[in-house]
């Protein structure tokens, strides 16, 4: 007879622990949903936006130009390696961060230390740069070039 109350009280304690854990995780999920996920969604929306850069006619086939986007205080390099194929890159050389400054054939040159990057992919082609130029998402709508950038 004394065994029953002990086992019953143990069952009650286990049930209380389960309910406490369940309540904790339920409360955590509600808090994460109301604070975390909403915050993450609005951060992602605010963190990347599409910006108008130039008209397609502003970038020569086989060439490129650097444009300033004042609303985010950033420079962007737009290239057109082939007719109607556009690419967008951060124009900072991956060696020391100085701005690339020349297009030579299929290469983007940083004249600070003569690093070369591919006009189409941004890949590093000659040292001292070992990493590619940072790419940006680019879209063309009605002959206007847009890039998606983080603020």
Protein Blocks (a to p, Z undefined) as FASTA:
>chain_A
ZZmmmmmmmmmmmmmmmmmmmmmmmmmmmmmmmmmmmmmmmmmmmmpccddfbdfklpcg
hiacddddfklopacddddfbghiacdddfbdfklopacfbdehjaccdfknopacdfkl
opafbdfbfbdcdddddddeehiacddddZZ
